[in-house]
């Protein structure tokens, strides 16, 4: 019995050591500090706020994509994934994230629980909520933020590709 226990304990210790070593080799998530951009051009804004995760081409292969818990989607296939329709409103909802901001203590508690346990993780925002971020870094005018958001959406719309008939677009 003692030999079995010793063997099980050694195996458990080895597993912990291997797991710890694997985690220590994983690239750390780099904290991105968003700063105001003078330009309101959609491409310029995309490069400052979206390129880190989605990549310059919008296909989800940005420099920080490999360390994210959920891979960034391919932004060039939004229309293809939605039956050929690109909904500006749906894309804006995703970018600004206002619908994901907890509205009361129960929502906040549910989101915190999901972040801590992984249960109901779909309720935890993966992408930064740019609505509050833009409100903080562009506090001067609501209209200015709306123009920036519209220009980013227009730029993402310009990235859309036409799918090959019968091809299933990747998320």
Chimera marker file (.cmm) of the C-alpha trace (Angstrom):
<marker_set name="trace">
<marker id="1" x="0.000" y="0.000" z="0.000" r="1" g="1" b="0" radius="0.5"/>
<marker id="2" x="2.823" y="2.400" z="0.875" r="1" g="1" b="0" radius="0.5"/>
<marker id="3" x="4.543" y="1.689" z="-2.438" r="1" g="1" b="0" radius="0.5"/>
<marker id="4" x="1.306" y="2.487" z="-4.345" r="1" g="1" b="0" radius="0.5"/>
<marker id="5" x="0.841" y="5.705" z="-2.415" r="1" g="1" b="0" radius="0.5"/>
<marker id="6" x="4.441" y="6.723" z="-3.065" r="1" g="1" b="0" radius="0.5"/>
<marker id="7" x="4.111" y="5.960" z="-6.759" r="1" g="1" b="0" radius="0.5"/>
<marker id="8" x="0.812" y="7.908" z="-7.012" r="1" g="1" b="0" radius="0.5"/>
<marker id="9" x="2.316" y="10.851" z="-5.115" r="1" g="1" b="0" radius="0.5"/>
<marker id="10" x="5.379" y="10.867" z="-7.400" r="1" g="1" b="0" radius="0.5"/>
<marker id="11" x="3.148" y="10.769" z="-10.484" r="1" g="1" b="0" radius="0.5"/>
<marker id="12" x="1.033" y="13.639" z="-9.148" r="1" g="1" b="0" radius="0.5"/>
<marker id="13" x="4.154" y="15.661" z="-8.353" r="1" g="1" b="0" radius="0.5"/>
<marker id="14" x="5.546" y="15.035" z="-11.845" r="1" g="1" b="0" radius="0.5"/>
<marker id="15" x="2.247" y="16.113" z="-13.394" r="1" g="1" b="0" radius="0.5"/>
<marker id="16" x="2.254" y="19.342" z="-11.389" r="1" g="1" b="0" radius="0.5"/>
<marker id="17" x="5.867" y="20.031" z="-12.380" r="1" g="1" b="0" radius="0.5"/>
<marker id="18" x="5.144" y="19.436" z="-16.074" r="1" g="1" b="0" radius="0.5"/>
<marker id="19" x="2.025" y="21.594" z="-15.984" r="1" g="1" b="0" radius="0.5"/>
<marker id="20" x="3.840" y="24.387" z="-14.178" r="1" g="1" b="0" radius="0.5"/>
<marker id="21" x="6.684" y="24.243" z="-16.683" r="1" g="1" b="0" radius="0.5"/>
<marker id="22" x="4.227" y="24.393" z="-19.582" r="1" g="1" b="0" radius="0.5"/>
<marker id="23" x="2.443" y="27.392" z="-18.080" r="1" g="1" b="0" radius="0.5"/>
<marker id="24" x="5.693" y="29.191" z="-17.433" r="1" g="1" b="0" radius="0.5"/>
<marker id="25" x="6.677" y="28.797" z="-21.102" r="1" g="1" b="0" radius="0.5"/>
<marker id="26" x="3.375" y="30.209" z="-22.335" r="1" g="1" b="0" radius="0.5"/>
<marker id="27" x="3.810" y="33.718" z="-23.623" r="1" g="1" b="0" radius="0.5"/>
<marker id="28" x="2.445" y="36.298" z="-21.195" r="1" g="1" b="0" radius="0.5"/>
<marker id="29" x="-0.528" y="38.375" z="-22.242" r="1" g="1" b="0" radius="0.5"/>
<marker id="30" x="0.809" y="41.819" z="-22.994" r="1" g="1" b="0" radius="0.5"/>
<marker id="31" x="-1.252" y="44.666" z="-21.592" r="1" g="1" b="0" radius="0.5"/>
<marker id="32" x="-2.171" y="47.047" z="-24.386" r="1" g="1" b="0" radius="0.5"/>
<marker id="33" x="-2.553" y="50.689" z="-23.453" r="1" g="1" b="0" radius="0.5"/>
<marker id="34" x="-4.994" y="52.381" z="-25.775" r="1" g="1" b="0" radius="0.5"/>
<marker id="35" x="-4.236" y="55.967" z="-26.599" r="1" g="1" b="0" radius="0.5"/>
<marker id="36" x="-6.056" y="58.638" z="-28.566" r="1" g="1" b="0" radius="0.5"/>
<marker id="37" x="-5.398" y="58.773" z="-32.297" r="1" g="1" b="0" radius="0.5"/>
<marker id="38" x="-5.570" y="62.120" z="-34.084" r="1" g="1" b="0" radius="0.5"/>
<marker id="39" x="-6.928" y="60.589" z="-37.285" r="1" g="1" b="0" radius="0.5"/>
<marker id="40" x="-10.581" y="59.586" z="-37.653" r="1" g="1" b="0" radius="0.5"/>
<marker id="41" x="-9.744" y="57.404" z="-40.668" r="1" g="1" b="0" radius="0.5"/>
<marker id="42" x="-11.099" y="53.866" z="-40.195" r="1" g="1" b="0" radius="0.5"/>
<marker id="43" x="-7.881" y="52.166" z="-41.308" r="1" g="1" b="0" radius="0.5"/>
<marker id="44" x="-5.784" y="54.240" z="-38.890" r="1" g="1" b="0" radius="0.5"/>
<marker id="45" x="-8.169" y="53.482" z="-36.020" r="1" g="1" b="0" radius="0.5"/>
<marker id="46" x="-8.183" y="49.778" z="-36.922" r="1" g="1" b="0" radius="0.5"/>
<marker id="47" x="-4.375" y="49.725" z="-36.827" r="1" g="1" b="0" radius="0.5"/>
<marker id="48" x="-4.331" y="51.313" z="-33.358" r="1" g="1" b="0" radius="0.5"/>
<marker id="49" x="-7.193" y="49.412" z="-31.711" r="1" g="1" b="0" radius="0.5"/>
<marker id="50" x="-7.804" y="46.162" z="-33.618" r="1" g="1" b="0" radius="0.5"/>
<marker id="51" x="-4.503" y="45.065" z="-35.179" r="1" g="1" b="0" radius="0.5"/>
<marker id="52" x="-3.110" y="43.603" z="-31.922" r="1" g="1" b="0" radius="0.5"/>
<marker id="53" x="-5.595" y="40.743" z="-32.039" r="1" g="1" b="0" radius="0.5"/>
<marker id="54" x="-7.130" y="40.676" z="-35.515" r="1" g="1" b="0" radius="0.5"/>
<marker id="55" x="-3.972" y="41.398" z="-37.487" r="1" g="1" b="0" radius="0.5"/>
<marker id="56" x="-3.397" y="43.943" z="-40.215" r="1" g="1" b="0" radius="0.5"/>
<marker id="57" x="-5.508" y="41.959" z="-42.680" r="1" g="1" b="0" radius="0.5"/>
<marker id="58" x="-8.321" y="41.335" z="-40.165" r="1" g="1" b="0" radius="0.5"/>
<marker id="59" x="-8.035" y="37.556" z="-40.384" r="1" g="1" b="0" radius="0.5"/>
<marker id="60" x="-7.379" y="37.028" z="-36.665" r="1" g="1" b="0" radius="0.5"/>
<marker id="61" x="-3.624" y="36.503" z="-36.737" r="1" g="1" b="0" radius="0.5"/>
<marker id="62" x="-2.456" y="39.618" z="-34.900" r="1" g="1" b="0" radius="0.5"/>
<marker id="63" x="0.727" y="39.677" z="-32.835" r="1" g="1" b="0" radius="0.5"/>
<marker id="64" x="-1.189" y="39.033" z="-29.578" r="1" g="1" b="0" radius="0.5"/>
<marker id="65" x="-3.651" y="36.444" z="-30.944" r="1" g="1" b="0" radius="0.5"/>
<marker id="66" x="-1.635" y="33.398" z="-29.870" r="1" g="1" b="0" radius="0.5"/>
<marker id="67" x="-1.923" y="34.173" z="-26.152" r="1" g="1" b="0" radius="0.5"/>
<marker id="68" x="-5.663" y="34.879" z="-26.059" r="1" g="1" b="0" radius="0.5"/>
<marker id="69" x="-8.007" y="32.365" z="-24.401" r="1" g="1" b="0" radius="0.5"/>
<marker id="70" x="-10.380" y="32.646" z="-27.367" r="1" g="1" b="0" radius="0.5"/>
<marker id="71" x="-8.901" y="33.089" z="-30.858" r="1" g="1" b="0" radius="0.5"/>
<marker id="72" x="-9.981" y="36.328" z="-32.535" r="1" g="1" b="0" radius="0.5"/>
<marker id="73" x="-12.442" y="35.782" z="-35.374" r="1" g="1" b="0" radius="0.5"/>
<marker id="74" x="-11.658" y="36.393" z="-39.017" r="1" g="1" b="0" radius="0.5"/>
<marker id="75" x="-13.225" y="39.809" z="-39.626" r="1" g="1" b="0" radius="0.5"/>
<marker id="76" x="-13.120" y="39.321" z="-43.394" r="1" g="1" b="0" radius="0.5"/>
<marker id="77" x="-15.888" y="36.698" z="-43.231" r="1" g="1" b="0" radius="0.5"/>
<marker id="78" x="-18.511" y="38.518" z="-41.133" r="1" g="1" b="0" radius="0.5"/>
<marker id="79" x="-20.888" y="38.904" z="-44.078" r="1" g="1" b="0" radius="0.5"/>
<marker id="80" x="-20.260" y="35.364" z="-45.317" r="1" g="1" b="0" radius="0.5"/>
<marker id="81" x="-21.054" y="33.973" z="-41.855" r="1" g="1" b="0" radius="0.5"/>
<marker id="82" x="-24.321" y="35.928" z="-41.839" r="1" g="1" b="0" radius="0.5"/>
<marker id="83" x="-25.792" y="34.845" z="-45.150" r="1" g="1" b="0" radius="0.5"/>
<marker id="84" x="-24.036" y="37.552" z="-47.152" r="1" g="1" b="0" radius="0.5"/>
<marker id="85" x="-25.329" y="40.353" z="-44.918" r="1" g="1" b="0" radius="0.5"/>
<marker id="86" x="-23.022" y="42.747" z="-43.086" r="1" g="1" b="0" radius="0.5"/>
<marker id="87" x="-24.980" y="44.355" z="-40.256" r="1" g="1" b="0" radius="0.5"/>
<marker id="88" x="-23.395" y="47.633" z="-39.199" r="1" g="1" b="0" radius="0.5"/>
<marker id="89" x="-25.484" y="47.618" z="-35.998" r="1" g="1" b="0" radius="0.5"/>
<marker id="90" x="-24.417" y="44.089" z="-35.008" r="1" g="1" b="0" radius="0.5"/>
<marker id="91" x="-20.751" y="44.898" z="-35.641" r="1" g="1" b="0" radius="0.5"/>
<marker id="92" x="-21.058" y="48.120" z="-33.643" r="1" g="1" b="0" radius="0.5"/>
<marker id="93" x="-22.683" y="46.217" z="-30.758" r="1" g="1" b="0" radius="0.5"/>
<marker id="94" x="-19.751" y="43.813" z="-30.751" r="1" g="1" b="0" radius="0.5"/>
<marker id="95" x="-17.124" y="46.574" z="-30.900" r="1" g="1" b="0" radius="0.5"/>
<marker id="96" x="-18.585" y="48.993" z="-28.378" r="1" g="1" b="0" radius="0.5"/>
<marker id="97" x="-19.642" y="46.269" z="-25.932" r="1" g="1" b="0" radius="0.5"/>
<marker id="98" x="-22.303" y="48.349" z="-24.185" r="1" g="1" b="0" radius="0.5"/>
<marker id="99" x="-24.660" y="45.354" z="-24.176" r="1" g="1" b="0" radius="0.5"/>
<marker id="100" x="-22.052" y="43.367" z="-22.230" r="1" g="1" b="0" radius="0.5"/>
<marker id="101" x="-21.465" y="45.956" z="-19.501" r="1" g="1" b="0" radius="0.5"/>
<marker id="102" x="-23.065" y="44.656" z="-16.276" r="1" g="1" b="0" radius="0.5"/>
<marker id="103" x="-26.193" y="46.689" z="-15.557" r="1" g="1" b="0" radius="0.5"/>
<marker id="104" x="-26.715" y="45.583" z="-11.951" r="1" g="1" b="0" radius="0.5"/>
<marker id="105" x="-25.001" y="43.703" z="-9.137" r="1" g="1" b="0" radius="0.5"/>
<marker id="106" x="-26.439" y="40.328" z="-10.221" r="1" g="1" b="0" radius="0.5"/>
<marker id="107" x="-24.990" y="40.753" z="-13.727" r="1" g="1" b="0" radius="0.5"/>
<marker id="108" x="-21.650" y="41.758" z="-12.198" r="1" g="1" b="0" radius="0.5"/>
<marker id="109" x="-21.727" y="38.771" z="-9.843" r="1" g="1" b="0" radius="0.5"/>
<marker id="110" x="-22.598" y="36.400" z="-12.720" r="1" g="1" b="0" radius="0.5"/>
<marker id="111" x="-19.754" y="37.798" z="-14.855" r="1" g="1" b="0" radius="0.5"/>
<marker id="112" x="-17.269" y="37.526" z="-11.990" r="1" g="1" b="0" radius="0.5"/>
<marker id="113" x="-18.378" y="33.952" z="-11.282" r="1" g="1" b="0" radius="0.5"/>
<marker id="114" x="-17.981" y="33.052" z="-14.976" r="1" g="1" b="0" radius="0.5"/>
<marker id="115" x="-14.486" y="34.557" z="-15.031" r="1" g="1" b="0" radius="0.5"/>
<marker id="116" x="-13.462" y="32.672" z="-11.892" r="1" g="1" b="0" radius="0.5"/>
<marker id="117" x="-15.036" y="29.292" z="-12.629" r="1" g="1" b="0" radius="0.5"/>
<marker id="118" x="-15.358" y="29.130" z="-16.411" r="1" g="1" b="0" radius="0.5"/>
<marker id="119" x="-19.062" y="28.254" z="-16.019" r="1" g="1" b="0" radius="0.5"/>
<marker id="120" x="-21.234" y="30.226" z="-18.467" r="1" g="1" b="0" radius="0.5"/>
<marker id="121" x="-18.055" y="31.736" z="-19.922" r="1" g="1" b="0" radius="0.5"/>
<marker id="122" x="-19.978" y="32.989" z="-22.959" r="1" g="1" b="0" radius="0.5"/>
<marker id="123" x="-21.158" y="35.868" z="-20.763" r="1" g="1" b="0" radius="0.5"/>
<marker id="124" x="-17.598" y="37.066" z="-20.198" r="1" g="1" b="0" radius="0.5"/>
<marker id="125" x="-16.449" y="39.609" z="-22.784" r="1" g="1" b="0" radius="0.5"/>
<marker id="126" x="-13.451" y="38.377" z="-24.729" r="1" g="1" b="0" radius="0.5"/>
<marker id="127" x="-12.833" y="41.505" z="-26.736" r="1" g="1" b="0" radius="0.5"/>
<marker id="128" x="-12.128" y="44.821" z="-25.017" r="1" g="1" b="0" radius="0.5"/>
<marker id="129" x="-15.289" y="46.912" z="-24.632" r="1" g="1" b="0" radius="0.5"/>
<marker id="130" x="-14.393" y="49.852" z="-26.855" r="1" g="1" b="0" radius="0.5"/>
<marker id="131" x="-17.492" y="51.880" z="-25.972" r="1" g="1" b="0" radius="0.5"/>
<marker id="132" x="-16.173" y="52.624" z="-22.472" r="1" g="1" b="0" radius="0.5"/>
<marker id="133" x="-12.578" y="52.818" z="-23.742" r="1" g="1" b="0" radius="0.5"/>
<marker id="134" x="-13.489" y="55.402" z="-26.385" r="1" g="1" b="0" radius="0.5"/>
<marker id="135" x="-15.572" y="57.327" z="-23.819" r="1" g="1" b="0" radius="0.5"/>
<marker id="136" x="-12.475" y="57.535" z="-21.612" r="1" g="1" b="0" radius="0.5"/>
<marker id="137" x="-9.907" y="58.473" z="-24.259" r="1" g="1" b="0" radius="0.5"/>
<marker id="138" x="-12.212" y="60.682" z="-26.376" r="1" g="1" b="0" radius="0.5"/>
<marker id="139" x="-14.272" y="62.423" z="-23.682" r="1" g="1" b="0" radius="0.5"/>
<marker id="140" x="-14.798" y="65.642" z="-25.623" r="1" g="1" b="0" radius="0.5"/>
<marker id="141" x="-17.771" y="64.823" z="-27.879" r="1" g="1" b="0" radius="0.5"/>
<marker id="142" x="-20.160" y="61.923" z="-28.276" r="1" g="1" b="0" radius="0.5"/>
<marker id="143" x="-20.404" y="62.728" z="-31.993" r="1" g="1" b="0" radius="0.5"/>
<marker id="144" x="-16.629" y="62.386" z="-32.354" r="1" g="1" b="0" radius="0.5"/>
<marker id="145" x="-16.783" y="58.867" z="-30.874" r="1" g="1" b="0" radius="0.5"/>
<marker id="146" x="-19.686" y="57.960" z="-33.155" r="1" g="1" b="0" radius="0.5"/>
<marker id="147" x="-17.711" y="59.087" z="-36.210" r="1" g="1" b="0" radius="0.5"/>
<marker id="148" x="-14.696" y="57.013" z="-35.138" r="1" g="1" b="0" radius="0.5"/>
<marker id="149" x="-16.891" y="53.946" z="-34.539" r="1" g="1" b="0" radius="0.5"/>
<marker id="150" x="-18.654" y="54.367" z="-37.901" r="1" g="1" b="0" radius="0.5"/>
<marker id="151" x="-15.306" y="54.678" z="-39.687" r="1" g="1" b="0" radius="0.5"/>
<marker id="152" x="-13.919" y="51.517" z="-38.058" r="1" g="1" b="0" radius="0.5"/>
<marker id="153" x="-17.082" y="49.650" z="-39.083" r="1" g="1" b="0" radius="0.5"/>
<marker id="154" x="-16.831" y="51.014" z="-42.629" r="1" g="1" b="0" radius="0.5"/>
<marker id="155" x="-13.213" y="49.825" z="-42.771" r="1" g="1" b="0" radius="0.5"/>
<marker id="156" x="-14.103" y="46.337" z="-41.471" r="1" g="1" b="0" radius="0.5"/>
<marker id="157" x="-16.880" y="46.200" z="-44.069" r="1" g="1" b="0" radius="0.5"/>
<marker id="158" x="-14.292" y="46.983" z="-46.766" r="1" g="1" b="0" radius="0.5"/>
<marker id="159" x="-12.314" y="43.899" z="-45.663" r="1" g="1" b="0" radius="0.5"/>
<marker id="160" x="-15.158" y="41.485" z="-46.469" r="1" g="1" b="0" radius="0.5"/>
<marker id="161" x="-14.332" y="38.712" z="-48.924" r="1" g="1" b="0" radius="0.5"/>
<marker id="162" x="-16.716" y="36.926" z="-51.232" r="1" g="1" b="0" radius="0.5"/>
<marker id="163" x="-16.828" y="33.245" z="-50.260" r="1" g="1" b="0" radius="0.5"/>
<marker id="164" x="-16.331" y="30.516" z="-52.811" r="1" g="1" b="0" radius="0.5"/>
<marker id="165" x="-19.719" y="28.817" z="-53.425" r="1" g="1" b="0" radius="0.5"/>
<marker id="166" x="-20.085" y="25.834" z="-51.095" r="1" g="1" b="0" radius="0.5"/>
<marker id="167" x="-17.189" y="26.931" z="-48.869" r="1" g="1" b="0" radius="0.5"/>
<marker id="168" x="-17.944" y="27.276" z="-45.159" r="1" g="1" b="0" radius="0.5"/>
<marker id="169" x="-16.395" y="30.482" z="-43.767" r="1" g="1" b="0" radius="0.5"/>
<marker id="170" x="-14.188" y="30.156" z="-40.688" r="1" g="1" b="0" radius="0.5"/>
<marker id="171" x="-15.186" y="32.039" z="-37.572" r="1" g="1" b="0" radius="0.5"/>
<link id1="1" id2="2" r="1" g="1" b="0" radius="0.2"/>
<link id1="2" id2="3" r="1" g="1" b="0" radius="0.2"/>
<link id1="3" id2="4" r="1" g="1" b="0" radius="0.2"/>
<link id1="4" id2="5" r="1" g="1" b="0" radius="0.2"/>
<link id1="5" id2="6" r="1" g="1" b="0" radius="0.2"/>
<link id1="6" id2="7" r="1" g="1" b="0" radius="0.2"/>
<link id1="7" id2="8" r="1" g="1" b="0" radius="0.2"/>
<link id1="8" id2="9" r="1" g="1" b="0" radius="0.2"/>
<link id1="9" id2="10" r="1" g="1" b="0" radius="0.2"/>
<link id1="10" id2="11" r="1" g="1" b="0" radius="0.2"/>
<link id1="11" id2="12" r="1" g="1" b="0" radius="0.2"/>
<link id1="12" id2="13" r="1" g="1" b="0" radius="0.2"/>
<link id1="13" id2="14" r="1" g="1" b="0" radius="0.2"/>
<link id1="14" id2="15" r="1" g="1" b="0" radius="0.2"/>
<link id1="15" id2="16" r="1" g="1" b="0" radius="0.2"/>
<link id1="16" id2="17" r="1" g="1" b="0" radius="0.2"/>
<link id1="17" id2="18" r="1" g="1" b="0" radius="0.2"/>
<link id1="18" id2="19" r="1" g="1" b="0" radius="0.2"/>
<link id1="19" id2="20" r="1" g="1" b="0" radius="0.2"/>
<link id1="20" id2="21" r="1" g="1" b="0" radius="0.2"/>
<link id1="21" id2="22" r="1" g="1" b="0" radius="0.2"/>
<link id1="22" id2="23" r="1" g="1" b="0" radius="0.2"/>
<link id1="23" id2="24" r="1" g="1" b="0" radius="0.2"/>
<link id1="24" id2="25" r="1" g="1" b="0" radius="0.2"/>
<link id1="25" id2="26" r="1" g="1" b="0" radius="0.2"/>
<link id1="26" id2="27" r="1" g="1" b="0" radius="0.2"/>
<link id1="27" id2="28" r="1" g="1" b="0" radius="0.2"/>
<link id1="28" id2="29" r="1" g="1" b="0" radius="0.2"/>
<link id1="29" id2="30" r="1" g="1" b="0" radius="0.2"/>
<link id1="30" id2="31" r="1" g="1" b="0" radius="0.2"/>
<link id1="31" id2="32" r="1" g="1" b="0" radius="0.2"/>
<link id1="32" id2="33" r="1" g="1" b="0" radius="0.2"/>
<link id1="33" id2="34" r="1" g="1" b="0" radius="0.2"/>
<link id1="34" id2="35" r="1" g="1" b="0" radius="0.2"/>
<link id1="35" id2="36" r="1" g="1" b="0" radius="0.2"/>
<link id1="36" id2="37" r="1" g="1" b="0" radius="0.2"/>
<link id1="37" id2="38" r="1" g="1" b="0" radius="0.2"/>
<link id1="38" id2="39" r="1" g="1" b="0" radius="0.2"/>
<link id1="39" id2="40" r="1" g="1" b="0" radius="0.2"/>
<link id1="40" id2="41" r="1" g="1" b="0" radius="0.2"/>
<link id1="41" id2="42" r="1" g="1" b="0" radius="0.2"/>
<link id1="42" id2="43" r="1" g="1" b="0" radius="0.2"/>
<link id1="43" id2="44" r="1" g="1" b="0" radius="0.2"/>
<link id1="44" id2="45" r="1" g="1" b="0" radius="0.2"/>
<link id1="45" id2="46" r="1" g="1" b="0" radius="0.2"/>
<link id1="46" id2="47" r="1" g="1" b="0" radius="0.2"/>
<link id1="47" id2="48" r="1" g="1" b="0" radius="0.2"/>
<link id1="48" id2="49" r="1" g="1" b="0" radius="0.2"/>
<link id1="49" id2="50" r="1" g="1" b="0" radius="0.2"/>
<link id1="50" id2="51" r="1" g="1" b="0" radius="0.2"/>
<link id1="51" id2="52" r="1" g="1" b="0" radius="0.2"/>
<link id1="52" id2="53" r="1" g="1" b="0" radius="0.2"/>
<link id1="53" id2="54" r="1" g="1" b="0" radius="0.2"/>
<link id1="54" id2="55" r="1" g="1" b="0" radius="0.2"/>
<link id1="55" id2="56" r="1" g="1" b="0" radius="0.2"/>
<link id1="56" id2="57" r="1" g="1" b="0" radius="0.2"/>
<link id1="57" id2="58" r="1" g="1" b="0" radius="0.2"/>
<link id1="58" id2="59" r="1" g="1" b="0" radius="0.2"/>
<link id1="59" id2="60" r="1" g="1" b="0" radius="0.2"/>
<link id1="60" id2="61" r="1" g="1" b="0" radius="0.2"/>
<link id1="61" id2="62" r="1" g="1" b="0" radius="0.2"/>
<link id1="62" id2="63" r="1" g="1" b="0" radius="0.2"/>
<link id1="63" id2="64" r="1" g="1" b="0" radius="0.2"/>
<link id1="64" id2="65" r="1" g="1" b="0" radius="0.2"/>
<link id1="65" id2="66" r="1" g="1" b="0" radius="0.2"/>
<link id1="66" id2="67" r="1" g="1" b="0" radius="0.2"/>
<link id1="67" id2="68" r="1" g="1" b="0" radius="0.2"/>
<link id1="68" id2="69" r="1" g="1" b="0" radius="0.2"/>
<link id1="69" id2="70" r="1" g="1" b="0" radius="0.2"/>
<link id1="70" id2="71" r="1" g="1" b="0" radius="0.2"/>
<link id1="71" id2="72" r="1" g="1" b="0" radius="0.2"/>
<link id1="72" id2="73" r="1" g="1" b="0" radius="0.2"/>
<link id1="73" id2="74" r="1" g="1" b="0" radius="0.2"/>
<link id1="74" id2="75" r="1" g="1" b="0" radius="0.2"/>
<link id1="75" id2="76" r="1" g="1" b="0" radius="0.2"/>
<link id1="76" id2="77" r="1" g="1" b="0" radius="0.2"/>
<link id1="77" id2="78" r="1" g="1" b="0" radius="0.2"/>
<link id1="78" id2="79" r="1" g="1" b="0" radius="0.2"/>
<link id1="79" id2="80" r="1" g="1" b="0" radius="0.2"/>
<link id1="80" id2="81" r="1" g="1" b="0" radius="0.2"/>
<link id1="81" id2="82" r="1" g="1" b="0" radius="0.2"/>
<link id1="82" id2="83" r="1" g="1" b="0" radius="0.2"/>
<link id1="83" id2="84" r="1" g="1" b="0" radius="0.2"/>
<link id1="84" id2="85" r="1" g="1" b="0" radius="0.2"/>
<link id1="85" id2="86" r="1" g="1" b="0" radius="0.2"/>
<link id1="86" id2="87" r="1" g="1" b="0" radius="0.2"/>
<link id1="87" id2="88" r="1" g="1" b="0" radius="0.2"/>
<link id1="88" id2="89" r="1" g="1" b="0" radius="0.2"/>
<link id1="89" id2="90" r="1" g="1" b="0" radius="0.2"/>
<link id1="90" id2="91" r="1" g="1" b="0" radius="0.2"/>
<link id1="91" id2="92" r="1" g="1" b="0" radius="0.2"/>
<link id1="92" id2="93" r="1" g="1" b="0" radius="0.2"/>
<link id1="93" id2="94" r="1" g="1" b="0" radius="0.2"/>
<link id1="94" id2="95" r="1" g="1" b="0" radius="0.2"/>
<link id1="95" id2="96" r="1" g="1" b="0" radius="0.2"/>
<link id1="96" id2="97" r="1" g="1" b="0" radius="0.2"/>
<link id1="97" id2="98" r="1" g="1" b="0" radius="0.2"/>
<link id1="98" id2="99" r="1" g="1" b="0" radius="0.2"/>
<link id1="99" id2="100" r="1" g="1" b="0" radius="0.2"/>
<link id1="100" id2="101" r="1" g="1" b="0" radius="0.2"/>
<link id1="101" id2="102" r="1" g="1" b="0" radius="0.2"/>
<link id1="102" id2="103" r="1" g="1" b="0" radius="0.2"/>
<link id1="103" id2="104" r="1" g="1" b="0" radius="0.2"/>
<link id1="104" id2="105" r="1" g="1" b="0" radius="0.2"/>
<link id1="105" id2="106" r="1" g="1" b="0" radius="0.2"/>
<link id1="106" id2="107" r="1" g="1" b="0" radius="0.2"/>
<link id1="107" id2="108" r="1" g="1" b="0" radius="0.2"/>
<link id1="108" id2="109" r="1" g="1" b="0" radius="0.2"/>
<link id1="109" id2="110" r="1" g="1" b="0" radius="0.2"/>
<link id1="110" id2="111" r="1" g="1" b="0" radius="0.2"/>
<link id1="111" id2="112" r="1" g="1" b="0" radius="0.2"/>
<link id1="112" id2="113" r="1" g="1" b="0" radius="0.2"/>
<link id1="113" id2="114" r="1" g="1" b="0" radius="0.2"/>
<link id1="114" id2="115" r="1" g="1" b="0" radius="0.2"/>
<link id1="115" id2="116" r="1" g="1" b="0" radius="0.2"/>
<link id1="116" id2="117" r="1" g="1" b="0" radius="0.2"/>
<link id1="117" id2="118" r="1" g="1" b="0" radius="0.2"/>
<link id1="118" id2="119" r="1" g="1" b="0" radius="0.2"/>
<link id1="119" id2="120" r="1" g="1" b="0" radius="0.2"/>
<link id1="120" id2="121" r="1" g="1" b="0" radius="0.2"/>
<link id1="121" id2="122" r="1" g="1" b="0" radius="0.2"/>
<link id1="122" id2="123" r="1" g="1" b="0" radius="0.2"/>
<link id1="123" id2="124" r="1" g="1" b="0" radius="0.2"/>
<link id1="124" id2="125" r="1" g="1" b="0" radius="0.2"/>
<link id1="125" id2="126" r="1" g="1" b="0" radius="0.2"/>
<link id1="126" id2="127" r="1" g="1" b="0" radius="0.2"/>
<link id1="127" id2="128" r="1" g="1" b="0" radius="0.2"/>
<link id1="128" id2="129" r="1" g="1" b="0" radius="0.2"/>
<link id1="129" id2="130" r="1" g="1" b="0" radius="0.2"/>
<link id1="130" id2="131" r="1" g="1" b="0" radius="0.2"/>
<link id1="131" id2="132" r="1" g="1" b="0" radius="0.2"/>
<link id1="132" id2="133" r="1" g="1" b="0" radius="0.2"/>
<link id1="133" id2="134" r="1" g="1" b="0" radius="0.2"/>
<link id1="134" id2="135" r="1" g="1" b="0" radius="0.2"/>
<link id1="135" id2="136" r="1" g="1" b="0" radius="0.2"/>
<link id1="136" id2="137" r="1" g="1" b="0" radius="0.2"/>
<link id1="137" id2="138" r="1" g="1" b="0" radius="0.2"/>
<link id1="138" id2="139" r="1" g="1" b="0" radius="0.2"/>
<link id1="139" id2="140" r="1" g="1" b="0" radius="0.2"/>
<link id1="140" id2="141" r="1" g="1" b="0" radius="0.2"/>
<link id1="141" id2="142" r="1" g="1" b="0" radius="0.2"/>
<link id1="142" id2="143" r="1" g="1" b="0" radius="0.2"/>
<link id1="143" id2="144" r="1" g="1" b="0" radius="0.2"/>
<link id1="144" id2="145" r="1" g="1" b="0" radius="0.2"/>
<link id1="145" id2="146" r="1" g="1" b="0" radius="0.2"/>
<link id1="146" id2="147" r="1" g="1" b="0" radius="0.2"/>
<link id1="147" id2="148" r="1" g="1" b="0" radius="0.2"/>
<link id1="148" id2="149" r="1" g="1" b="0" radius="0.2"/>
<link id1="149" id2="150" r="1" g="1" b="0" radius="0.2"/>
<link id1="150" id2="151" r="1" g="1" b="0" radius="0.2"/>
<link id1="151" id2="152" r="1" g="1" b="0" radius="0.2"/>
<link id1="152" id2="153" r="1" g="1" b="0" radius="0.2"/>
<link id1="153" id2="154" r="1" g="1" b="0" radius="0.2"/>
<link id1="154" id2="155" r="1" g="1" b="0" radius="0.2"/>
<link id1="155" id2="156" r="1" g="1" b="0" radius="0.2"/>
<link id1="156" id2="157" r="1" g="1" b="0" radius="0.2"/>
<link id1="157" id2="158" r="1" g="1" b="0" radius="0.2"/>
<link id1="158" id2="159" r="1" g="1" b="0" radius="0.2"/>
<link id1="159" id2="160" r="1" g="1" b="0" radius="0.2"/>
<link id1="160" id2="161" r="1" g="1" b="0" radius="0.2"/>
<link id1="161" id2="162" r="1" g="1" b="0" radius="0.2"/>
<link id1="162" id2="163" r="1" g="1" b="0" radius="0.2"/>
<link id1="163" id2="164" r="1" g="1" b="0" radius="0.2"/>
<link id1="164" id2="165" r="1" g="1" b="0" radius="0.2"/>
<link id1="165" id2="166" r="1" g="1" b="0" radius="0.2"/>
<link id1="166" id2="167" r="1" g="1" b="0" radius="0.2"/>
<link id1="167" id2="168" r="1" g="1" b="0" radius="0.2"/>
<link id1="168" id2="169" r="1" g="1" b="0" radius="0.2"/>
<link id1="169" id2="170" r="1" g="1" b="0" radius="0.2"/>
<link id1="170" id2="171" r="1" g="1" b="0" radius="0.2"/>
</marker_set>
